[in-house]
Amino acid sequence: MDDKMFVQTEIKYGPDKLKGKYHRMHSVHTKFGELINNTGVTWSSTTGMVNADESVWDAFFKRDKIFKTFKKKGCKIYPLLNIVFSSSTATGAFHNASSAIPQTSEEEQAIE
């Protein structure tokens, strides 16, 4: 993987640095997705900017400082991050309470 990146960027990252970049990008994808899926938040895919009430922003700011960056700059690369990470990010579609009876495969297929 590092050799392929070198051909594209002419920069040698090394496996540890590539892993770190991957995990940071995955975190950005997860947190930005959580933000734009919140009620009362709108996002422009063309500009990458997010709009929300100050009360919504305050709640997110208490959780993580990255949300301040999202408020200032948005996330223009989110569509690309979504392509890369959408299949590996948990959505909760198959969540089950610990007290609930497990779903059958037919019920799971209906959810999909």
MDTraj code that builds the backbone (N, CA, C; nanometers):
import mdtraj as md
import numpy as np

residues = "MET ASP ASP LYS MET PHE VAL GLN THR GLU ILE LYS TYR GLY PRO ASP LYS LEU LYS GLY LYS TYR HIS ARG MET HIS SER VAL HIS THR LYS PHE GLY GLU LEU ILE ASN ASN THR GLY VAL THR TRP SER SER THR THR GLY MET VAL ASN ALA ASP GLU SER VAL TRP ASP ALA PHE PHE LYS ARG ASP LYS ILE PHE LYS THR PHE LYS LYS LYS GLY CYS LYS ILE TYR PRO LEU LEU ASN ILE VAL PHE SER SER SER THR ALA THR GLY ALA PHE HIS ASN ALA SER SER ALA ILE PRO GLN THR SER GLU GLU GLU GLN ALA ILE GLU".split()
xyz = np.array([
    [0.0826, -0.1189, 0.0000],
    [0.0000, 0.0000, 0.0000],
    [0.0870, 0.1252, 0.0000],
    [0.1941, 0.1231, 0.0784],
    [0.2824, 0.2388, 0.0857],
    [0.3457, 0.2682, -0.0497],
    [0.3802, 0.1634, -0.1243],
    [0.4389, 0.1830, -0.2573],
    [0.3381, 0.2471, -0.3532],
    [0.2120, 0.2060, -0.3455],
    [0.1084, 0.2649, -0.4311],
    [0.0886, 0.4127, -0.3972],
    [0.0924, 0.4439, -0.2677],
    [0.0790, 0.5835, -0.2259],
    [0.1982, 0.6661, -0.2741],
    [0.3169, 0.6057, -0.2720],
    [0.4369, 0.6768, -0.3154],
    [0.4274, 0.7124, -0.4636],
    [0.3753, 0.6204, -0.5435],
    [0.3602, 0.6465, -0.6868],
    [0.2653, 0.7650, -0.7079],
    [0.1592, 0.7725, -0.6287],
    [0.0604, 0.8797, -0.6430],
    [0.1095, 1.0137, -0.5871],
    [0.1748, 1.0102, -0.4701],
    [0.2059, 1.1343, -0.3985],
    [0.3543, 1.1675, -0.3913],
    [0.4405, 1.0697, -0.4227],
    [0.5852, 1.0832, -0.4098],
    [0.6272, 1.1116, -0.2649],
    [0.5459, 1.0629, -0.1695],
    [0.5760, 1.0755, -0.0270],
    [0.5732, 0.9360, 0.0344],
    [0.6771, 0.9013, 0.1103],
    [0.6803, 0.7738, 0.1826],
    [0.6202, 0.7953, 0.3209],
    [0.5099, 0.7277, 0.3480],
    [0.4440, 0.7422, 0.4771],
    [0.4869, 0.6355, 0.5767],
    [0.4982, 0.5130, 0.5335],
    [0.5247, 0.4033, 0.6245],
    [0.3936, 0.3484, 0.6789],
    [0.3935, 0.2236, 0.7220],
    [0.2684, 0.1584, 0.7633],
    [0.2022, 0.2239, 0.8848],
    [0.2795, 0.2678, 0.9830],
    [0.2196, 0.3276, 1.1029],
    [0.1509, 0.4599, 1.0715],
    [0.2138, 0.5412, 0.9891],
    [0.1561, 0.6700, 0.9529],
    [0.0305, 0.6505, 0.8665],
    [0.0338, 0.5524, 0.7760],
    [-0.0851, 0.5240, 0.6945],
    [-0.2018, 0.4782, 0.7810],
    [-0.1713, 0.3925, 0.8794],
    [-0.2774, 0.3467, 0.9705],
    [-0.3361, 0.4644, 1.0468],
    [-0.2501, 0.5542, 1.0934],
    [-0.2968, 0.6709, 1.1664],
    [-0.3863, 0.7585, 1.0806],
    [-0.3455, 0.7816, 0.9560],
    [-0.4275, 0.8622, 0.8646],
    [-0.5622, 0.7949, 0.8389],
    [-0.5595, 0.6642, 0.8190],
    [-0.6827, 0.5889, 0.7958],
    [-0.7781, 0.6049, 0.9150],
    [-0.7263, 0.5873, 1.0351],
    [-0.8116, 0.5947, 1.1544],
    [-0.8651, 0.7365, 1.1772],
    [-0.7839, 0.8383, 1.1498],
    [-0.8321, 0.9769, 1.1635],
    [-0.9420, 1.0061, 1.0620],
    [-0.9230, 0.9611, 0.9390],
    [-1.0247, 0.9835, 0.8360],
    [-1.1538, 0.9080, 0.8685],
    [-1.1401, 0.7886, 0.9230],
    [-1.2579, 0.7107, 0.9620],
    [-1.3320, 0.7821, 1.0750],
    [-1.2581, 0.8384, 1.1678],
    [-1.3191, 0.9133, 1.2774],
    [-1.3930, 1.0365, 1.2253],
    [-1.3328, 1.1088, 1.1318],
    [-1.3983, 1.2255, 1.0716],
    [-1.5268, 1.1825, 1.0026],
    [-1.5225, 1.0729, 0.9288],
    [-1.6418, 1.0226, 0.8605],
    [-1.7525, 0.9902, 0.9603],
    [-1.7175, 0.9211, 1.0665],
    [-1.8165, 0.8807, 1.1658],
    [-1.8780, 1.0021, 1.2347],
    [-1.7938, 1.0949, 1.2792],
    [-1.8438, 1.2106, 1.3546],
    [-1.9208, 1.3078, 1.2660],
    [-1.8731, 1.3299, 1.1445],
    [-1.9458, 1.4201, 1.0551],
    [-2.0797, 1.3583, 1.0155],
    [-2.0815, 1.2288, 0.9909],
    [-2.2072, 1.1598, 0.9593],
    [-2.3058, 1.1687, 1.0738],
    [-2.2557, 1.1559, 1.1954],
    [-2.3412, 1.1687, 1.3131],
    [-2.4002, 1.3099, 1.3206],
    [-2.3181, 1.4091, 1.2908],
    [-2.3633, 1.5481, 1.2943],
    [-2.4731, 1.5736, 1.1919],
    [-2.4485, 1.5385, 1.0666],
    [-2.5459, 1.5736, 0.9621],
    [-2.6721, 1.4878, 0.9669],
    [-2.6673, 1.3759, 1.0385],
    [-2.7873, 1.2938, 1.0540],
    [-2.8713, 1.3374, 1.1733],
    [-2.8227, 1.4370, 1.2475],
    [-2.8951, 1.4870, 1.3626],
    [-3.0126, 1.5747, 1.3168],
    [-3.1235, 1.5656, 1.3882],
    [-3.2400, 1.6484, 1.3576],
    [-3.2042, 1.7955, 1.3782],
    [-3.2427, 1.8793, 1.2854],
    [-3.2164, 2.0219, 1.2963],
    [-3.0855, 2.0651, 1.2332],
    [-3.0161, 1.9720, 1.1694],
    [-2.8891, 2.0037, 1.1041],
    [-2.9072, 1.9879, 0.9539],
    [-2.8621, 2.0877, 0.8790],
    [-2.8648, 2.0780, 0.7334],
    [-2.7223, 2.0868, 0.6818],
    [-2.6987, 2.0200, 0.5709],
    [-2.5651, 2.0133, 0.5127],
    [-2.5754, 2.0324, 0.3625],
    [-2.4876, 2.1152, 0.3076],
    [-2.4815, 2.1363, 0.1637],
    [-2.3684, 2.0517, 0.1076],
    [-2.4025, 1.9557, 0.0235],
    [-2.2998, 1.8692, -0.0339],
    [-2.2106, 1.9435, -0.1330],
    [-2.2590, 2.0541, -0.1882],
    [-2.1778, 2.1297, -0.2843],
    [-2.0711, 2.2144, -0.2143],
    [-2.1084, 2.2771, -0.1019],
    [-2.0110, 2.3602, -0.0300],
    [-1.9450, 2.2857, 0.0849],
    [-2.0109, 2.1801, 0.1334],
    [-1.9589, 2.1053, 0.2470],
    [-1.9908, 2.1691, 0.3806],
    [-2.0650, 2.2800, 0.3801],
    [-2.0943, 2.3541, 0.5025],
    [-2.2186, 2.2999, 0.5731],
    [-2.2179, 2.3172, 0.7061],
    [-2.3254, 2.2679, 0.7914],
    [-2.3943, 2.3860, 0.8580],
    [-2.5265, 2.3796, 0.8670],
    [-2.6046, 2.4815, 0.9367],
    [-2.6849, 2.4155, 1.0474],
    [-2.6818, 2.4788, 1.1664],
    [-2.7586, 2.4286, 1.2803],
    [-2.7759, 2.5417, 1.3809],
    [-2.8726, 2.5259, 1.4708],
    [-2.8916, 2.6223, 1.5792],
    [-2.7725, 2.6167, 1.6741],
    [-2.7511, 2.7260, 1.7444],
    [-2.6398, 2.7317, 1.8402],
    [-2.6538, 2.6269, 1.9502],
    [-2.7764, 2.5954, 1.9901],
    [-2.7953, 2.4947, 2.0953],
    [-2.7474, 2.3572, 2.0480],
    [-2.7686, 2.3278, 1.9209],
    [-2.7215, 2.2004, 1.8641],
    [-2.5687, 2.1992, 1.8618],
    [-2.5092, 2.3100, 1.8151],
    [-2.3632, 2.3185, 1.8117],
    [-2.3049, 2.3052, 1.9523],
    [-2.3642, 2.3727, 2.0500],
    [-2.3128, 2.3667, 2.1873],
    [-2.3100, 2.2236, 2.2393],
    [-2.4147, 2.1479, 2.2097],
    [-2.4200, 2.0077, 2.2541],
    [-2.3071, 1.9262, 2.1894],
    [-2.2806, 1.9508, 2.0610],
    [-2.1725, 1.8786, 1.9929],
    [-2.0353, 1.9253, 2.0407],
    [-2.0196, 2.0555, 2.0688],
    [-1.8914, 2.1070, 2.1154],
    [-1.8510, 2.0443, 2.2486],
    [-1.9483, 2.0131, 2.3323],
    [-1.9195, 1.9509, 2.4622],
    [-1.8646, 1.8099, 2.4447],
    [-1.8978, 1.7466, 2.3356],
    [-1.8570, 1.6075, 2.3118],
    [-1.7184, 1.5955, 2.2508],
    [-1.6856, 1.6850, 2.1539],
    [-1.5574, 1.6727, 2.0848],
    [-1.5241, 1.8044, 2.0163],
    [-1.3974, 1.8433, 2.0219],
    [-1.3569, 1.9708, 1.9612],
    [-1.3589, 1.9674, 1.8084],
    [-1.3624, 1.8497, 1.7476],
    [-1.3645, 1.8423, 1.6008],
    [-1.4904, 1.9081, 1.5436],
    [-1.5975, 1.9131, 1.6222],
    [-1.7209, 1.9736, 1.5734],
    [-1.7048, 2.1241, 1.5509],
    [-1.6110, 2.1874, 1.6215],
    [-1.5829, 2.3297, 1.5963],
    [-1.5246, 2.3478, 1.4563],
    [-1.4405, 2.2538, 1.4159],
    [-1.3848, 2.2574, 1.2802],
    [-1.4958, 2.2388, 1.1777],
    [-1.5878, 2.1472, 1.2048],
    [-1.6996, 2.1254, 1.1133],
    [-1.7852, 2.2504, 1.1007],
    [-1.8033, 2.3241, 1.2105],
    [-1.8846, 2.4458, 1.2047],
    [-1.8151, 2.5521, 1.1198],
    [-1.6833, 2.5653, 1.1360],
    [-1.6085, 2.6681, 1.0630],
    [-1.5873, 2.6327, 0.9164],
    [-1.5468, 2.5077, 0.8911],
    [-1.5023, 2.4696, 0.7570],
    [-1.5902, 2.3669, 0.6877],
    [-1.6813, 2.3034, 0.7609],
    [-1.7598, 2.1955, 0.7019],
    [-1.6712, 2.0739, 0.6783],
    [-1.7074, 1.9947, 0.5798],
    [-1.6278, 1.8767, 0.5442],
    [-1.6506, 1.8490, 0.3957],
    [-1.5698, 1.9141, 0.3136],
    [-1.5860, 1.9017, 0.1684],
    [-1.5561, 1.7621, 0.1169],
    [-1.4753, 1.6867, 0.1907],
    [-1.4387, 1.5527, 0.1437],
    [-1.5328, 1.4444, 0.1948],
    [-1.6412, 1.4827, 0.2649],
    [-1.7318, 1.3813, 0.3188],
    [-1.7852, 1.2859, 0.2118],
    [-1.8244, 1.3329, 0.0924],
    [-1.8708, 1.2368, -0.0086],
    [-1.7648, 1.1303, -0.0419],
    [-1.6384, 1.1698, -0.0466],
    [-1.5317, 1.0722, -0.0715],
    [-1.5132, 0.9785, 0.0477],
    [-1.5185, 1.0358, 0.1678],
    [-1.5076, 0.9523, 0.2880],
    [-1.6231, 0.8530, 0.2941],
    [-1.7388, 0.8955, 0.2504],
    [-1.8558, 0.8077, 0.2505],
    [-1.8360, 0.6897, 0.1562],
    [-1.7725, 0.7133, 0.0431],
    [-1.7442, 0.6044, -0.0504],
    [-1.6483, 0.5038, 0.0130],
    [-1.5467, 0.5553, 0.0792],
    [-1.4446, 0.4683, 0.1373],
    [-1.4958, 0.3937, 0.2602],
    [-1.5695, 0.4630, 0.3488],
    [-1.6006, 0.4061, 0.4795],
    [-1.7448, 0.3635, 0.5002],
    [-1.8351, 0.3912, 0.4094],
    [-1.9763, 0.3641, 0.4377],
    [-2.0048, 0.2170, 0.4661],
    [-1.9315, 0.1270, 0.4061],
    [-1.9584, -0.0150, 0.4308],
    [-1.8952, -0.0645, 0.5596],
    [-1.8049, 0.0153, 0.6202],
    [-1.7390, -0.0308, 0.7416],
    [-1.7817, 0.0467, 0.8659],
    [-1.8775, 0.1377, 0.8518],
    [-1.9231, 0.2168, 0.9646],
    [-2.0561, 0.1626, 1.0138],
    [-2.0647, 0.1375, 1.1443],
    [-2.1880, 0.0855, 1.2030],
    [-2.2975, 0.1907, 1.1962],
    [-2.4168, 0.1495, 1.1568],
    [-2.5299, 0.2417, 1.1483],
    [-2.6335, 0.2145, 1.2561],
    [-2.6278, 0.0989, 1.3184],
    [-2.7262, 0.0637, 1.4195],
    [-2.8521, 0.0039, 1.3613],
    [-2.8521, -0.0255, 1.2312],
    [-2.9723, -0.0783, 1.1667],
    [-3.0137, -0.2133, 1.2247],
    [-2.9188, -0.2910, 1.2710],
    [-2.9497, -0.4240, 1.3236],
    [-2.9377, -0.4292, 1.4765],
    [-2.9444, -0.3132, 1.5406],
    [-2.9308, -0.3125, 1.6856],
    [-3.0460, -0.3874, 1.7499],
    [-3.0191, -0.4434, 1.8646],
    [-3.1168, -0.5203, 1.9385],
    [-3.0954, -0.4931, 2.0865],
    [-3.2017, -0.4639, 2.1578],
    [-3.1890, -0.4481, 2.3025],
    [-3.1510, -0.5821, 2.3631],
    [-3.0762, -0.5781, 2.4717],
    [-3.0322, -0.7036, 2.5331],
    [-3.1493, -0.7848, 2.5868],
    [-3.2616, -0.7188, 2.6124],
    [-3.3787, -0.7896, 2.6645],
    [-3.4708, -0.8410, 2.5533],
    [-3.4417, -0.8062, 2.4276],
    [-3.5272, -0.8465, 2.3150],
    [-3.4865, -0.9841, 2.2629],
    [-3.5824, -1.0495, 2.2034],
    [-3.5567, -1.1787, 2.1399],
    [-3.4799, -1.1528, 2.0103],
    [-3.3767, -1.2309, 1.9805],
    [-3.3000, -1.2089, 1.8565],
    [-3.3892, -1.2175, 1.7334],
    [-3.3579, -1.1342, 1.6337],
    [-3.4365, -1.1326, 1.5111],
    [-3.4053, -1.2555, 1.4261],
    [-3.5051, -1.2949, 1.3468],
    [-3.4831, -1.4031, 1.2520],
    [-3.4198, -1.3436, 1.1272],
    [-3.3656, -1.4275, 1.0415],
    [-3.3035, -1.3770, 0.9189],
    [-3.4077, -1.3095, 0.8293],
    [-3.5328, -1.3540, 0.8358],
    [-3.6382, -1.2888, 0.7565],
    [-3.6622, -1.1464, 0.8051],
    [-3.6602, -1.1266, 0.9371],
    [-3.6787, -0.9922, 0.9920],
    [-3.5609, -0.9016, 0.9553],
    [-3.4402, -0.9578, 0.9582],
    [-3.3220, -0.8798, 0.9216],
    [-3.3269, -0.8394, 0.7748],
    [-3.3733, -0.9293, 0.6885],
    [-3.3841, -0.8981, 0.5460],
    [-3.4870, -0.7878, 0.5225],
    [-3.5937, -0.7862, 0.6026],
    [-3.6960, -0.6827, 0.5890],
    [-3.6382, -0.5464, 0.6259],
    [-3.5453, -0.5417, 0.7210],
    [-3.4823, -0.4165, 0.7608],
    [-3.3941, -0.3632, 0.6507],
    [-3.3227, -0.4521, 0.5813],
    [-3.2326, -0.4111, 0.4723],
    [-3.3118, -0.3464, 0.3634],
])
top = md.Topology()
chain = top.add_chain()
for i, resn in enumerate(residues, 1):
    res = top.add_residue(resn, chain, resSeq=i)
    for name in ("N", "CA", "C"):
        top.add_atom(name, md.element.get_by_symbol(name[0]), res)
traj = md.Trajectory(xyz[None], top)
